[in-house]
Amino acid sequence: MSVLNLSSLIEQSAERLTQAQVAFGHGTQNAFDEAVWLVLWRLGLPLDTDLDEVADQVVTPEQQAACAALIETRITTRKPAAYLTQEAWLQGVSFYIDERAIVPRSLIAEVLADGTIDAWLSEQTQHVLDLCTGNGSLAVLAALAWPEVQVTGADISHDALAVAAINVERHGLQDRVQLVHSDGLAALPGPFDLILCNPPYVCQAGMDALPAEYRTEPELALAGGTDGMDFVRQLFKDAPARMSEHAVLVLEIGNEVAHFMAAFPELEVAWLDTSAGDDQVLLTTREALLALSMAS
């Protein structure tokens, strides 16, 4: 095996990922970034390592072989890098993850971090619900963003809640984040002042077209029925009774904006800017949801 420096090893790994036509979207968007993640992790280097400073670092044959084996595992299993490393990052915060929960990547994390939704909140915002919490990342981020609030993270999946419990403990938030098993809002009487929800919203056609990487994730966390809105319909019916008077609901619908607009043409919403555009995360009020229920 020839002598390689770290820069060449990363380039080689990226080329192998490109040749294998793996899919991205679970923390990276291209082969080079995925290669950096996997190589640095395999070598025990911090993921925020300055590549310019270590580019010429010599990689031993044993290290090369270990990295090559990890890249091949990524290719053959089609598991996202986050599952292989058991770590995912949102807004600079590290989270544990494994195959029991969807890889965290919600755009709601952005509007928590940048204060976008703060204008709709007040001193009365004390109880926050993260519905469909998955690995608990949004619940943790909400607790970190607003140190004075109590957060409930809820999910229908016992497996996902077990992963969420790891993250709540990891960030020392056991006193402020409660985890509840619930089918939608069924076990959550509230009232909540803010509901965050990244639900299963992928329509059936979208599910049928998903790359293999997404099929390694729990289908329950992705599939939203024919038009992707099955969960959302029930949520909108049930939410007002669980919301305080001035509560708001922040919902991610991803690329399903057309289906959302077709399903709820009369609902008054505010669309929130994210790195993926201004039509993927929305905010609506209890008042608007009540008006929707009266109109339907």
Backbone as CSV, one residue per row, in Angstrom:
resi,resn,N_x,N_y,N_z,CA_x,CA_y,CA_z,C_x,C_y,C_z
1,MET,0.850,-1.196,0.000,0.000,0.000,0.000,0.879,1.236,0.000
2,SER,0.620,2.155,-0.895,1.462,3.333,-1.045,1.258,4.305,0.117
3,VAL,2.278,5.142,0.332,2.191,6.150,1.372,1.232,7.256,0.917
4,LEU,0.294,7.603,1.787,-0.678,8.648,1.473,-0.679,9.685,2.579
5,ASN,-0.970,10.918,2.210,-1.255,11.898,3.248,-2.768,11.982,3.431
6,LEU,-3.186,12.703,4.456,-4.598,12.737,4.807,-5.442,13.338,3.685
7,SER,-4.930,14.374,3.050,-5.664,15.008,1.966,-5.936,14.031,0.832
8,SER,-4.917,13.252,0.463,-5.079,12.282,-0.627,-6.046,11.168,-0.240
9,LEU,-6.000,10.753,1.025,-6.900,9.700,1.486,-8.356,10.167,1.412
10,ILE,-8.606,11.411,1.800,-9.962,11.946,1.732,-10.430,12.037,0.282
11,GLU,-9.567,12.520,-0.588,-9.928,12.622,-2.005,-10.218,11.244,-2.589
12,GLN,-9.397,10.282,-2.241,-9.582,8.904,-2.709,-10.918,8.348,-2.224
13,SER,-11.231,8.613,-0.955,-12.475,8.121,-0.362,-13.688,8.777,-1.011
14,ALA,-13.576,10.075,-1.273,-14.673,10.786,-1.922,-14.924,10.242,-3.321
15,GLU,-13.855,9.931,-4.034,-13.998,9.385,-5.382,-14.680,8.017,-5.341
16,ARG,-14.347,7.227,-4.325,-14.980,5.907,-4.193,-16.478,6.059,-3.917
17,LEU,-16.856,7.002,-3.083,-18.267,7.244,-2.800,-18.998,7.731,-4.045
18,THR,-18.335,8.582,-4.808,-18.939,9.094,-6.039,-19.167,7.962,-7.034
19,GLN,-18.170,7.115,-7.198,-18.283,5.983,-8.121,-19.431,5.058,-7.727
20,ALA,-19.635,4.913,-6.425,-20.663,3.995,-5.936,-22.055,4.615,-5.962
21,GLN,-22.122,5.908,-6.279,-23.399,6.626,-6.392,-24.246,6.527,-5.124
22,VAL,-23.595,6.705,-3.985,-24.352,6.743,-2.736,-25.149,8.043,-2.680
23,ALA,-26.175,8.045,-1.872,-27.023,9.230,-1.722,-26.682,9.940,-0.417
24,PHE,-26.885,11.257,-0.402,-26.559,12.062,0.768,-27.828,12.704,1.317
25,GLY,-27.667,13.579,2.300,-28.815,14.267,2.874,-29.030,13.961,4.342
26,HIS,-28.092,13.245,4.956,-28.208,12.903,6.372,-27.100,13.581,7.181
27,GLY,-26.826,14.818,6.818,-25.764,15.551,7.506,-24.740,16.117,6.559
28,THR,-24.645,15.541,5.361,-23.785,16.066,4.305,-24.577,16.094,2.998
29,GLN,-24.048,16.852,2.035,-24.733,16.974,0.750,-23.877,16.534,-0.425
30,ASN,-22.654,16.060,-0.153,-21.774,15.673,-1.257,-20.746,14.652,-0.779
31,ALA,-20.083,14.030,-1.745,-19.154,12.938,-1.445,-17.943,13.416,-0.657
32,PHE,-17.439,14.600,-0.954,-16.250,15.083,-0.250,-16.536,15.271,1.235
33,ASP,-17.636,15.938,1.570,-17.958,16.168,2.978,-18.208,14.848,3.709
34,GLU,-18.840,13.897,3.025,-19.084,12.584,3.641,-17.759,11.864,3.891
35,ALA,-16.843,11.977,2.942,-15.525,11.353,3.100,-14.762,11.983,4.261
36,VAL,-14.819,13.299,4.364,-14.158,13.989,5.482,-14.698,13.461,6.807
37,TRP,-16.022,13.399,6.916,-16.669,12.915,8.139,-16.177,11.515,8.507
38,LEU,-16.252,10.596,7.564,-15.918,9.203,7.859,-14.431,9.011,8.136
39,VAL,-13.573,9.665,7.350,-12.130,9.509,7.534,-11.682,10.107,8.862
40,LEU,-12.113,11.316,9.165,-11.716,11.936,10.431,-12.206,11.112,11.614
41,TRP,-13.456,10.634,11.524,-13.993,9.825,12.620,-13.190,8.533,12.783
42,ARG,-12.900,7.849,11.692,-12.149,6.601,11.757,-10.750,6.799,12.325
43,LEU,-10.155,7.972,12.057,-8.801,8.266,12.554,-8.811,8.877,13.948
44,GLY,-10.013,9.085,14.501,-10.105,9.632,15.845,-9.815,11.116,15.926
45,LEU,-9.995,11.815,14.819,-9.758,13.256,14.777,-11.072,14.010,14.926
46,PRO,-11.065,15.187,15.563,-12.296,15.974,15.701,-12.875,16.328,14.333
47,LEU,-14.212,16.350,14.241,-14.844,16.640,12.958,-14.653,18.090,12.526
48,ASP,-14.272,18.957,13.456,-14.006,20.346,13.094,-12.518,20.611,12.870
49,THR,-11.761,19.540,12.647,-10.334,19.681,12.348,-10.128,20.571,11.125
50,ASP,-9.181,21.489,11.192,-8.815,22.332,10.045,-8.035,21.467,9.059
51,LEU,-8.664,21.143,7.923,-8.035,20.236,6.964,-6.739,20.783,6.410
52,ASP,-6.613,22.098,6.288,-5.378,22.684,5.779,-4.203,22.388,6.706
53,GLU,-4.486,22.310,8.004,-3.414,22.087,8.970,-2.945,20.637,8.995
54,VAL,-3.790,19.707,8.581,-3.429,18.281,8.669,-3.348,17.622,7.294
55,ALA,-3.452,18.413,6.224,-3.496,17.858,4.868,-2.298,16.965,4.555
56,ASP,-1.113,17.341,5.032,0.115,16.601,4.711,0.438,15.510,5.719
57,GLN,-0.432,15.314,6.705,-0.188,14.283,7.712,-0.181,12.904,7.060
58,VAL,0.856,12.136,7.304,0.985,10.809,6.700,0.018,9.832,7.377
59,VAL,-0.650,9.031,6.552,-1.588,8.028,7.056,-0.955,6.656,6.882
60,THR,-0.867,5.896,7.958,-0.222,4.590,7.902,-1.051,3.616,7.070
61,PRO,-0.433,2.545,6.579,-1.188,1.531,5.835,-2.369,0.965,6.635
62,GLU,-2.167,0.798,7.938,-3.236,0.274,8.776,-4.400,1.260,8.838
63,GLN,-4.082,2.540,8.956,-5.123,3.558,8.970,-5.842,3.644,7.629
64,GLN,-5.077,3.513,6.565,-5.681,3.512,5.235,-6.679,2.364,5.089
65,ALA,-6.264,1.187,5.563,-7.122,0.009,5.450,-8.395,0.170,6.277
66,ALA,-8.243,0.750,7.463,-9.408,0.957,8.328,-10.394,1.935,7.690
67,CYS,-9.888,2.988,7.099,-10.753,3.968,6.439,-11.415,3.365,5.203
68,ALA,-10.655,2.609,4.435,-11.209,1.974,3.243,-12.327,1.005,3.616
69,ALA,-12.147,0.276,4.718,-13.174,-0.669,5.163,-14.455,0.071,5.562
70,LEU,-14.303,1.226,6.219,-15.474,1.999,6.621,-16.206,2.557,5.402
71,ILE,-15.453,3.031,4.429,-16.066,3.535,3.199,-16.823,2.417,2.490
72,GLU,-16.243,1.225,2.459,-16.921,0.100,1.819,-18.186,-0.294,2.581
73,THR,-18.144,-0.195,3.907,-19.346,-0.467,4.692,-20.443,0.536,4.358
74,ARG,-20.039,1.804,4.231,-21.006,2.855,3.848,-21.661,2.517,2.503
75,ILE,-20.861,1.992,1.586,-21.352,1.693,0.239,-22.226,0.440,0.227
76,THR,-21.771,-0.599,0.863,-22.476,-1.882,0.778,-23.763,-1.900,1.596
77,THR,-23.760,-1.230,2.747,-24.955,-1.227,3.588,-25.908,-0.100,3.231
78,ARG,-25.372,0.944,2.589,-26.128,2.167,2.282,-26.593,2.875,3.553
79,LYS,-26.029,2.540,4.701,-26.370,3.245,5.930,-25.746,4.638,5.911
80,PRO,-26.500,5.673,6.293,-25.916,7.014,6.391,-24.728,7.032,7.354
81,ALA,-23.820,7.962,7.133,-22.632,8.061,7.985,-23.013,8.199,9.452
82,ALA,-24.117,8.892,9.722,-24.526,9.100,11.116,-24.794,7.778,11.829
83,TYR,-25.335,6.799,11.121,-25.561,5.491,11.740,-24.244,4.753,11.967
84,LEU,-23.296,4.936,11.080,-22.014,4.247,11.217,-21.182,4.830,12.351
85,THR,-21.276,6.135,12.538,-20.504,6.802,13.590,-21.307,6.962,14.879
86,GLN,-22.598,6.725,14.794,-23.540,6.889,15.904,-23.498,8.307,16.474
87,GLU,-23.358,9.262,15.564,-23.363,10.664,15.970,-23.927,11.517,14.843
88,ALA,-24.739,12.491,15.223,-25.263,13.459,14.268,-25.166,14.835,14.900
89,TRP,-25.107,15.854,14.049,-24.966,17.217,14.536,-26.104,18.081,14.007
90,LEU,-26.666,18.897,14.883,-27.656,19.899,14.491,-27.277,21.218,15.151
91,GLN,-27.093,22.259,14.328,-26.752,23.576,14.854,-25.555,23.528,15.805
92,GLY,-24.570,22.724,15.443,-23.342,22.647,16.227,-23.450,21.821,17.488
93,VAL,-24.581,21.166,17.701,-24.793,20.345,18.897,-24.739,18.870,18.506
94,SER,-24.006,18.090,19.286,-23.819,16.668,18.990,-24.923,15.833,19.618
95,PHE,-25.399,14.845,18.840,-26.436,13.939,19.323,-26.064,12.490,19.014
96,TYR,-26.421,11.610,19.938,-26.297,10.178,19.679,-27.424,9.748,18.743
97,ILE,-27.104,8.802,17.852,-28.123,8.269,16.947,-27.790,6.830,16.582
98,ASP,-28.821,6.010,16.428,-28.661,4.684,15.831,-29.930,4.362,15.040
99,GLU,-29.985,3.155,14.509,-31.057,2.819,13.573,-32.450,2.781,14.187
100,ARG,-32.556,2.944,15.484,-33.877,2.948,16.122,-34.639,4.248,15.873
101,ALA,-33.934,5.283,15.411,-34.581,6.584,15.186,-34.077,7.178,13.879
102,ILE,-34.880,8.070,13.302,-34.491,8.752,12.083,-33.285,9.652,12.355
103,VAL,-32.398,9.772,11.377,-31.241,10.656,11.524,-31.750,12.096,11.638
104,PRO,-31.397,12.808,12.706,-31.924,14.167,12.895,-31.374,15.142,11.856
105,ARG,-32.290,15.884,11.222,-31.893,16.866,10.213,-32.972,17.931,10.039
106,SER,-33.844,18.061,11.030,-35.004,18.938,10.893,-34.587,20.397,10.721
107,LEU,-35.229,21.043,9.770,-35.007,22.470,9.543,-35.560,23.315,10.689
108,ILE,-36.398,22.742,11.525,-36.892,23.461,12.694,-35.727,23.842,13.604
109,ALA,-34.667,23.043,13.579,-33.484,23.377,14.388,-32.946,24.756,14.039
110,GLU,-33.029,25.136,12.778,-32.538,26.441,12.349,-33.354,27.568,12.957
111,VAL,-34.679,27.437,12.940,-35.508,28.532,13.449,-35.483,28.589,14.970
112,LEU,-35.084,27.506,15.621,-34.839,27.550,17.061,-33.562,28.326,17.350
113,ALA,-32.539,28.031,16.563,-31.218,28.606,16.826,-31.130,30.081,16.464
114,ASP,-31.800,30.486,15.387,-31.638,31.868,14.931,-32.679,32.827,15.487
115,GLY,-33.585,32.319,16.325,-34.561,33.189,16.971,-35.730,33.585,16.100
116,THR,-35.902,32.918,14.958,-36.972,33.279,14.022,-38.347,33.273,14.670
117,ILE,-38.609,32.289,15.529,-39.962,32.161,16.082,-40.132,32.922,17.396
118,ASP,-39.064,33.534,17.893,-39.150,34.207,19.190,-40.206,35.310,19.209
119,ALA,-40.441,35.945,18.065,-41.415,37.040,18.007,-42.834,36.563,18.323
120,TRP,-43.094,35.269,18.147,-44.428,34.717,18.430,-44.548,34.200,19.865
121,LEU,-43.451,34.268,20.601,-43.435,33.739,21.957,-43.483,34.888,22.959
122,SER,-43.647,34.555,24.230,-43.700,35.575,25.278,-43.215,34.969,26.587
123,GLU,-43.299,35.773,27.660,-42.919,35.258,28.976,-43.852,34.135,29.413
124,GLN,-45.023,34.081,28.799,-45.983,33.015,29.136,-45.647,31.685,28.456
125,THR,-44.646,31.692,27.579,-44.234,30.448,26.924,-43.412,29.626,27.911
126,GLN,-44.067,28.674,28.529,-43.422,27.884,29.585,-43.397,26.387,29.284
127,HIS,-44.342,25.926,28.470,-44.448,24.493,28.195,-44.358,24.247,26.684
128,VAL,-43.319,23.549,26.291,-43.036,23.281,24.877,-43.163,21.786,24.617
129,LEU,-43.818,21.452,23.524,-43.942,20.057,23.102,-43.176,19.843,21.809
130,ASP,-42.314,18.836,21.789,-41.690,18.381,20.552,-42.346,17.061,20.186
131,LEU,-43.300,17.140,19.269,-44.064,15.962,18.852,-43.331,15.263,17.711
132,CYS,-43.306,13.926,17.746,-42.478,13.130,16.822,-41.009,13.434,17.096
133,THR,-40.623,13.323,18.346,-39.302,13.782,18.788,-38.148,12.955,18.233
134,GLY,-38.416,11.694,17.828,-37.312,10.894,17.292,-36.201,10.715,18.313
135,ASN,-34.994,11.145,17.970,-33.863,10.981,18.901,-33.796,12.108,19.929
136,GLY,-34.826,12.951,19.961,-34.896,13.982,20.987,-34.143,15.257,20.684
137,SER,-33.631,15.400,19.474,-32.746,16.529,19.184,-33.463,17.877,19.293
138,LEU,-34.674,17.990,18.752,-35.376,19.271,18.832,-35.791,19.589,20.266
139,ALA,-36.157,18.586,21.024,-36.489,18.807,22.435,-35.281,19.352,23.184
140,VAL,-34.128,18.776,22.927,-32.889,19.248,23.566,-32.558,20.665,23.119
141,LEU,-32.657,20.928,21.822,-32.340,22.262,21.321,-33.294,23.312,21.884
142,ALA,-34.571,22.951,22.024,-35.534,23.886,22.615,-35.168,24.188,24.066
143,ALA,-34.790,23.161,24.808,-34.405,23.361,26.202,-33.141,24.214,26.311
144,LEU,-32.231,24.045,25.371,-31.007,24.846,25.375,-31.289,26.292,24.957
145,ALA,-32.228,26.464,24.023,-32.546,27.812,23.534,-33.275,28.633,24.584
146,TRP,-34.142,27.972,25.370,-34.963,28.683,26.355,-34.793,28.011,27.721
147,PRO,-33.804,28.429,28.479,-33.478,27.750,29.747,-34.601,27.769,30.784
148,GLU,-35.620,28.619,30.579,-36.682,28.733,31.573,-37.877,27.838,31.284
149,VAL,-37.891,27.133,30.142,-39.078,26.361,29.778,-38.942,24.890,30.158
150,GLN,-40.099,24.238,30.246,-40.163,22.791,30.395,-40.541,22.200,29.037
151,VAL,-39.893,21.122,28.674,-40.079,20.532,27.349,-40.563,19.090,27.490
152,THR,-41.553,18.742,26.666,-41.992,17.353,26.548,-41.623,16.858,25.157
153,GLY,-40.947,15.743,25.091,-40.656,15.094,23.815,-41.518,13.848,23.708
154,ALA,-42.283,13.729,22.622,-43.217,12.607,22.494,-43.033,11.897,21.168
155,ASP,-43.248,10.587,21.192,-43.141,9.793,19.972,-43.962,8.524,20.140
156,ILE,-44.411,7.965,19.023,-45.146,6.706,19.050,-44.197,5.515,19.171
157,SER,-42.911,5.747,18.867,-41.930,4.668,18.844,-41.190,4.564,20.176
158,HIS,-41.330,3.420,20.845,-40.572,3.178,22.069,-39.071,3.164,21.769
159,ASP,-38.707,2.631,20.612,-37.295,2.589,20.239,-36.713,3.991,20.113
160,ALA,-37.445,4.870,19.430,-36.970,6.243,19.278,-36.841,6.927,20.634
161,LEU,-37.783,6.700,21.521,-37.737,7.321,22.841,-36.544,6.822,23.653
162,ALA,-36.139,5.577,23.429,-34.949,5.066,24.112,-33.702,5.822,23.649
163,VAL,-33.649,6.150,22.368,-32.538,6.944,21.847,-32.616,8.369,22.385
164,ALA,-33.824,8.920,22.422,-34.006,10.274,22.948,-33.543,10.370,24.399
165,ALA,-33.806,9.328,25.172,-33.394,9.337,26.577,-31.878,9.448,26.707
166,ILE,-31.164,8.820,25.805,-29.700,8.920,25.808,-29.270,10.366,25.610
167,ASN,-29.937,11.061,24.693,-29.556,12.446,24.404,-29.967,13.413,25.500
168,VAL,-31.120,13.184,26.109,-31.529,14.028,27.234,-30.500,13.918,28.357
169,GLU,-30.074,12.697,28.658,-29.068,12.498,29.710,-27.719,13.055,29.285
170,ARG,-27.371,12.869,28.029,-26.087,13.342,27.509,-25.925,14.846,27.714
171,HIS,-27.029,15.569,27.579,-26.986,17.018,27.722,-27.443,17.496,29.104
172,GLY,-27.613,16.559,30.035,-27.932,16.910,31.413,-29.259,17.622,31.590
173,LEU,-30.267,17.203,30.813,-31.542,17.904,30.824,-32.686,17.070,31.408
174,GLN,-32.340,16.083,32.232,-33.378,15.203,32.770,-34.426,15.957,33.578
175,ASP,-34.058,17.073,34.186,-35.001,17.828,35.006,-35.931,18.709,34.181
176,ARG,-35.596,18.926,32.914,-36.377,19.873,32.112,-36.991,19.269,30.868
177,VAL,-36.577,18.068,30.487,-37.137,17.401,29.306,-37.752,16.075,29.733
178,GLN,-39.051,15.969,29.549,-39.788,14.740,29.857,-40.101,14.029,28.550
179,LEU,-39.942,12.733,28.536,-40.241,11.938,27.347,-41.504,11.117,27.581
180,VAL,-42.404,11.160,26.592,-43.712,10.512,26.732,-44.005,9.679,25.488
181,HIS,-44.486,8.461,25.700,-44.949,7.644,24.585,-46.369,8.055,24.242
182,SER,-46.584,8.444,22.984,-47.922,8.890,22.591,-48.126,8.692,21.104
183,ASP,-49.326,8.255,20.749,-49.751,8.176,19.351,-50.329,9.541,18.999
184,GLY,-49.552,10.345,18.298,-49.965,11.722,18.072,-50.091,12.445,19.396
185,LEU,-51.225,13.124,19.586,-51.449,13.886,20.815,-52.284,13.116,21.843
186,ALA,-52.535,11.846,21.587,-53.477,11.076,22.403,-53.127,11.082,23.890
187,ALA,-51.846,10.962,24.226,-51.426,10.883,25.636,-50.871,12.208,26.148
188,LEU,-51.229,13.295,25.463,-50.644,14.603,25.769,-51.764,15.628,25.980
189,PRO,-52.283,15.747,27.192,-53.412,16.665,27.433,-53.027,18.139,27.363
190,GLY,-51.735,18.459,27.592,-51.331,19.859,27.561,-51.825,20.595,28.805
191,PRO,-52.042,21.926,28.729,-51.864,22.720,27.505,-50.405,23.081,27.251
192,PHE,-50.070,23.232,25.967,-48.730,23.621,25.555,-48.766,25.023,24.953
193,ASP,-47.709,25.760,25.199,-47.603,27.118,24.668,-46.929,27.146,23.300
194,LEU,-46.200,26.096,23.006,-45.513,25.969,21.717,-45.437,24.494,21.381
195,ILE,-45.857,24.151,20.177,-45.710,22.774,19.687,-44.773,22.801,18.487
196,LEU,-43.727,21.989,18.556,-42.820,21.771,17.439,-43.117,20.386,16.885
197,CYS,-43.167,20.259,15.571,-43.466,18.945,15.001,-42.803,18.768,13.643
198,ASN,-41.944,17.774,13.573,-41.385,17.317,12.298,-41.976,15.930,12.064
199,PRO,-43.171,15.860,11.454,-43.924,14.615,11.393,-43.512,13.751,10.202
200,PRO,-44.036,12.541,10.126,-43.908,11.779,8.877,-44.734,12.462,7.800
201,TYR,-44.074,12.980,6.767,-44.814,13.759,5.763,-44.493,13.375,4.315
202,VAL,-43.707,12.340,4.111,-43.347,11.967,2.739,-44.541,11.274,2.079
203,CYS,-44.942,11.770,0.906,-46.077,11.174,0.199,-45.685,9.808,-0.366
204,GLN,-46.678,9.034,-0.795,-46.397,7.671,-1.253,-45.469,7.651,-2.458
205,ALA,-45.682,8.567,-3.400,-44.789,8.618,-4.566,-43.364,8.926,-4.138
206,GLY,-43.227,9.809,-3.148,-41.902,10.125,-2.626,-41.265,8.934,-1.930
207,MET,-42.052,8.198,-1.163,-41.541,6.991,-0.500,-41.039,5.984,-1.518
208,ASP,-41.799,5.822,-2.602,-41.422,4.853,-3.630,-40.109,5.223,-4.311
209,ALA,-39.776,6.515,-4.305,-38.578,6.994,-5.013,-37.392,7.223,-4.088
210,LEU,-37.546,6.918,-2.814,-36.460,7.212,-1.870,-35.209,6.389,-2.176
211,PRO,-34.024,7.013,-2.093,-32.769,6.257,-2.204,-32.642,5.255,-1.063
212,ALA,-31.752,4.299,-1.244,-31.604,3.211,-0.270,-31.231,3.717,1.111
213,GLU,-30.464,4.812,1.180,-30.050,5.342,2.477,-31.245,5.659,3.365
214,TYR,-32.295,6.201,2.762,-33.476,6.575,3.537,-34.283,5.349,3.955
215,ARG,-34.087,4.262,3.258,-34.811,3.035,3.599,-34.166,2.304,4.776
216,THR,-32.992,2.751,5.206,-32.403,2.195,6.425,-32.992,2.849,7.670
217,GLU,-33.774,3.908,7.484,-34.400,4.602,8.606,-35.784,4.014,8.882
218,PRO,-36.319,4.201,10.084,-37.662,3.694,10.384,-38.705,4.314,9.447
219,GLU,-39.422,3.477,8.732,-40.433,3.965,7.790,-41.505,4.780,8.506
220,LEU,-41.783,4.425,9.752,-42.795,5.103,10.549,-42.517,6.602,10.667
221,ALA,-41.232,6.972,10.620,-40.853,8.376,10.791,-40.922,9.170,9.493
222,LEU,-41.167,8.483,8.379,-41.136,9.138,7.073,-42.490,9.134,6.364
223,ALA,-43.146,7.988,6.329,-44.317,7.801,5.477,-45.533,8.540,6.006
224,GLY,-46.100,9.421,5.152,-47.245,10.232,5.551,-48.518,9.927,4.802
225,GLY,-48.590,8.769,4.130,-49.794,8.427,3.387,-49.745,8.909,1.950
226,THR,-50.849,8.793,1.255,-50.898,9.084,-0.180,-50.363,10.464,-0.510
227,ASP,-50.823,11.486,0.215,-50.364,12.850,-0.064,-49.403,13.369,1.001
228,GLY,-49.021,12.513,1.939,-48.081,12.909,2.980,-48.698,13.642,4.153
229,MET,-50.003,13.866,4.122,-50.641,14.726,5.112,-51.485,13.971,6.144
230,ASP,-51.398,12.645,6.180,-52.245,11.886,7.102,-52.036,12.317,8.555
231,PHE,-50.806,12.351,8.998,-50.516,12.723,10.386,-50.915,14.175,10.644
232,VAL,-50.631,15.042,9.682,-50.886,16.472,9.851,-52.383,16.744,9.997
233,ARG,-53.207,16.050,9.238,-54.662,16.228,9.348,-55.132,15.956,10.776
234,GLN,-54.694,14.852,11.333,-55.109,14.510,12.701,-54.531,15.505,13.701
235,LEU,-53.308,15.925,13.487,-52.671,16.900,14.366,-53.477,18.191,14.418
236,PHE,-53.869,18.688,13.254,-54.603,19.954,13.208,-55.964,19.839,13.885
237,LYS,-56.587,18.661,13.830,-57.868,18.459,14.508,-57.697,18.447,16.028
238,ASP,-56.616,17.802,16.479,-56.438,17.574,17.912,-55.714,18.708,18.634
239,ALA,-54.918,19.483,17.922,-54.011,20.430,18.565,-54.704,21.546,19.357
240,PRO,-55.745,22.197,18.830,-56.299,23.343,19.564,-56.669,23.030,21.010
241,ALA,-57.182,21.846,21.260,-57.590,21.472,22.614,-56.392,21.268,23.541
242,ARG,-55.209,21.138,22.941,-53.995,20.934,23.747,-53.125,22.189,23.801
243,MET,-53.604,23.290,23.223,-52.812,24.513,23.137,-53.377,25.582,24.066
244,SER,-52.488,26.344,24.684,-52.926,27.492,25.477,-53.454,28.576,24.539
245,GLU,-54.045,29.614,25.104,-54.780,30.596,24.296,-53.941,31.215,23.185
246,HIS,-52.707,31.564,23.492,-51.862,32.249,22.507,-50.758,31.335,21.955
247,ALA,-50.990,30.050,22.015,-49.973,29.093,21.577,-49.805,29.101,20.059
248,VAL,-48.612,28.682,19.628,-48.332,28.522,18.207,-47.786,27.125,17.945
249,LEU,-47.925,26.709,16.707,-47.441,25.395,16.267,-46.478,25.602,15.103
250,VAL,-45.292,25.027,15.206,-44.287,25.098,14.143,-44.171,23.717,13.516
251,LEU,-44.378,23.645,12.210,-44.486,22.367,11.507,-43.553,22.333,10.309
252,GLU,-42.852,21.229,10.161,-42.038,21.016,8.965,-42.806,20.126,7.988
253,ILE,-42.857,20.549,6.711,-43.514,19.718,5.695,-42.583,19.454,4.509
254,GLY,-41.331,19.890,4.621,-40.325,19.564,3.613,-40.741,19.932,2.216
255,ASN,-40.581,18.993,1.299,-40.884,19.241,-0.108,-42.345,19.008,-0.472
256,GLU,-43.193,18.863,0.532,-44.603,18.540,0.276,-45.503,19.774,0.288
257,VAL,-44.961,20.942,-0.053,-45.755,22.175,0.036,-46.998,22.123,-0.844
258,ALA,-46.894,21.541,-2.023,-48.056,21.474,-2.915,-49.171,20.638,-2.287
259,HIS,-48.803,19.514,-1.700,-49.808,18.677,-1.040,-50.377,19.381,0.187
260,PHE,-49.531,20.112,0.905,-50.010,20.842,2.081,-51.030,21.900,1.676
261,MET,-50.699,22.669,0.657,-51.599,23.736,0.211,-52.924,23.173,-0.313
262,ALA,-52.849,22.015,-0.964,-54.068,21.386,-1.464,-54.941,20.879,-0.326
263,ALA,-54.305,20.398,0.744,-55.055,19.833,1.868,-55.624,20.916,2.782
264,PHE,-54.911,22.054,2.900,-55.325,23.086,3.861,-55.290,24.474,3.209
265,PRO,-56.076,24.675,2.159,-55.999,25.933,1.408,-56.443,27.150,2.214
266,GLU,-57.262,26.940,3.246,-57.818,28.069,3.988,-57.063,28.356,5.295
267,LEU,-56.072,27.553,5.623,-55.357,27.745,6.889,-54.389,28.925,6.791
268,GLU,-54.472,29.818,7.749,-53.568,30.967,7.795,-52.241,30.534,8.433
269,VAL,-51.157,30.683,7.688,-49.841,30.275,8.177,-48.818,31.365,7.869
270,ALA,-47.715,31.310,8.604,-46.545,32.135,8.297,-45.427,31.184,7.897
271,TRP,-44.859,31.390,6.713,-43.762,30.543,6.252,-42.439,31.099,6.772
272,LEU,-41.585,30.226,7.264,-40.340,30.630,7.908,-39.150,30.343,6.995
273,ASP,-38.241,31.285,6.907,-37.050,31.109,6.070,-36.113,30.077,6.680
274,THR,-35.625,29.160,5.836,-34.617,28.186,6.249,-33.585,28.060,5.134
275,SER,-32.540,27.311,5.391,-31.499,27.119,4.386,-32.017,26.369,3.166
276,ALA,-33.157,25.675,3.320,-33.746,24.926,2.205,-34.833,25.711,1.488
277,GLY,-35.054,26.964,1.905,-36.081,27.774,1.272,-37.122,28.254,2.264
278,ASP,-38.126,28.968,1.759,-39.149,29.541,2.631,-40.496,28.852,2.474
279,ASP,-40.475,27.589,2.058,-41.737,26.855,1.880,-41.674,25.458,2.480
280,GLN,-40.833,25.281,3.513,-40.676,23.952,4.098,-41.017,23.891,5.577
281,VAL,-40.990,25.029,6.248,-41.355,25.105,7.667,-42.360,26.234,7.835
282,LEU,-43.436,25.975,8.560,-44.478,26.980,8.730,-44.842,27.127,10.199
283,LEU,-45.463,28.241,10.488,-45.972,28.507,11.829,-47.444,28.869,11.718
284,THR,-48.243,28.306,12.605,-49.660,28.658,12.646,-50.090,28.785,14.104
285,THR,-51.213,29.441,14.333,-51.668,29.724,15.688,-52.850,28.853,16.073
286,ARG,-53.126,28.807,17.357,-54.317,28.092,17.832,-55.571,28.695,17.220
287,GLU,-55.594,30.025,17.137,-56.744,30.717,16.561,-56.967,30.270,15.109
288,ALA,-55.882,30.166,14.345,-56.009,29.763,12.935,-56.483,28.320,12.833
289,LEU,-56.025,27.471,13.718,-56.448,26.073,13.690,-57.908,25.931,14.077
290,LEU,-58.360,26.741,15.027,-59.783,26.732,15.371,-60.637,27.199,14.200
291,ALA,-60.162,28.215,13.497,-60.903,28.698,12.328,-60.956,27.630,11.249
292,LEU,-59.870,26.883,11.111,-59.843,25.787,10.119,-60.867,24.720,10.476
293,SER,-60.931,24.364,11.747,-61.869,23.314,12.167,-63.320,23.747,11.986
294,MET,-63.596,25.037,12.177,-64.960,25.528,11.992,-65.339,25.597,10.509
295,ALA,-64.317,25.813,9.656,-64.584,25.904,8.217,-64.764,24.547,7.570
296,SER,-64.241,23.520,8.220,-64.295,22.182,7.603,-65.506,21.398,8.100
